[in-house]
Amino acid sequence: MLGAELHADDYLLRLERELRNCDREALARWADLIYAAWQNEKFVFIVGNGGSGCNASHFCEDLGKSTLHEYDLQDESKKRLKVLSLTDNVGWISALGNDVGYDQVFVQQLMNFGSAGDLLIAISGSGNSPNILNTVDWANRHGLMTYGLTGYDGGKLRGMQQDGLHVNLNDMGMVESIHLCLFHWVLNDVFARINQVGRHQASV
C-alpha cells in the first residue's frame, strides 16, 4: 500500500503522476461507447468486486441521474441512458453465490438482460476475478461490447476485453481512485454531448 510507504505530499505527487500517465485516447473511447449506447438505446451494464463493485454502483447512479439536467428529471419524454450495475441486487447475488457459485453472480444476471449491441463495463484491479472474466466471456460471445478498467498488469481481463483503460500500477487503492476520478470526466463528457452544452454546444 503506497499510503503506508509515502507521506501525504509524496502520495499526492504519485497520484498526480499516475493520472498524467493515463491513456487519453482510451478515456475518450470510454465516453464514446457510453454516448453511443445512449444514442442507440442500448443498455450499459457495469460489474466489479469490492471497491470496484462500489465504483460500479457509483458509475451507475451517476450515469442514470446525472446525464440529465435536474429540470429534465420530471420530463417523461426525455430520452434516458439505460444503465444497470449488476452489483446491486443483494438477494440475487447471494442466491446465485449460494446455489450456483460466486463466479456466476454477474453473468447469470447478464443472461437475463443482455443483448447484442449492449455495453459491458468490467472493472477489476487485478484483471483476474473469475466472476468478471465469466461475464466478459459471455458478453463477447453474445455480441456485446466489452470495456475493461484494470490495474496491476491487467491480468486475463486485459486480453479478453474488446477495449479498455489500464492503470499500470500495483496499488489497489490508487487504481480504484483513478478509475473513479477518470469516470467523472467521462460522465461530464457524456452529459455535455447529450445536452449539447460546453464544447459540444450546437451551433445556432
Long-range contacts (C-beta under 8 A, 24 or more apart in sequence): 1-171, 1-173, 2-171, 2-173, 2-174, 3-173, 14-174, 15-174, 15-177, 15-178, 18-167, 18-169, 18-174, 18-178, 19-178, 19-181, 19-182, 21-168, 22-165, 22-167, 22-178, 22-182, 23-165, 23-166, 26-163, 26-164, 26-165, 26-166, 27-165, 27-182, 27-185, 27-186, 28-189, 29-147, 29-163, 30-121, 30-147, 30-163, 30-165, 30-182, 30-186, 31-185, 31-186, 31-189, 31-190, 33-119, 33-145, 33-147, 33-163, 34-63, 34-81, 34-119, 34-186, 34-190, 35-189, 35-190, 35-193, 35-194, 36-119, 37-81, 37-82, 37-118, 37-119, 38-67, 38-79, 38-81, 38-190, 38-194, 40-117, 41-79, 41-82, 42-82, 42-115, 42-117, 42-118, 42-119, 43-82, 43-83, 43-84, 43-113, 43-114, 43-115, 43-118, 43-119, 44-81, 44-82, 44-83, 44-84, 44-118, 44-119, 44-121, 45-83, 45-84, 45-85, 45-86, 45-110, 45-113, 45-114, 45-118, 45-119, 45-120, 45-121, 45-144, 46-83, 46-84, 46-85, 46-86, 46-87, 46-120, 46-121, 46-123, 47-85, 47-86, 47-87, 47-106, 47-120, 47-121, 47-122, 47-123, 47-131, 47-132, 47-135, 48-87, 48-122, 48-123, 48-124, 48-132, 49-87, 49-124, 49-129, 49-131, 49-132, 51-125, 51-172, 51-173, 51-176, 52-123, 52-124, 52-125, 52-149, 52-176, 52-179, 53-87, 53-123, 54-87, 55-123, 55-176, 55-179, 55-180, 55-183, 56-85, 56-86, 56-87, 56-121, 56-123, 57-85, 57-87, 57-88, 58-180, 58-183, 59-83, 59-85, 59-121, 59-183, 59-187, 60-84, 60-85, 60-88, 61-85, 62-183, 62-184, 62-187, 63-187, 63-190, 66-187, 66-191, 67-187, 67-190, 67-191, 67-194, 68-191, 68-194, 68-195, 69-195, 79-194, 81-190, 81-194, 84-113, 86-110, 86-135, 102-130, 102-131, 103-130, 103-131, 103-134, 104-131, 104-134, 105-131, 106-131, 106-132, 106-134, 106-135, 107-131, 107-134, 107-135, 107-137, 107-138, 110-135, 110-138, 110-139, 111-138, 114-138, 114-139, 114-142, 114-144, 115-142, 115-143, 115-144, 116-142, 116-143, 116-144, 117-143, 117-144, 117-145, 118-144, 118-145, 119-144, 119-145, 119-146, 119-147, 120-144, 120-145, 120-146, 120-147, 121-147, 121-148, 121-149, 122-146, 122-147, 122-148, 122-149, 122-157, 122-161, 123-148, 123-149, 123-179, 124-148, 124-149, 124-150, 124-155, 124-157, 125-150, 125-151, 125-152, 125-172, 125-175, 125-176, 126-150, 126-151, 126-152, 126-155, 126-172, 127-151, 127-152, 127-153, 127-154, 127-155, 127-156, 127-157, 127-158, 128-155, 128-156, 128-157, 129-157, 132-157, 133-157, 133-160, 136-160, 136-161, 149-179, 150-175, 151-175, 151-176, 151-179
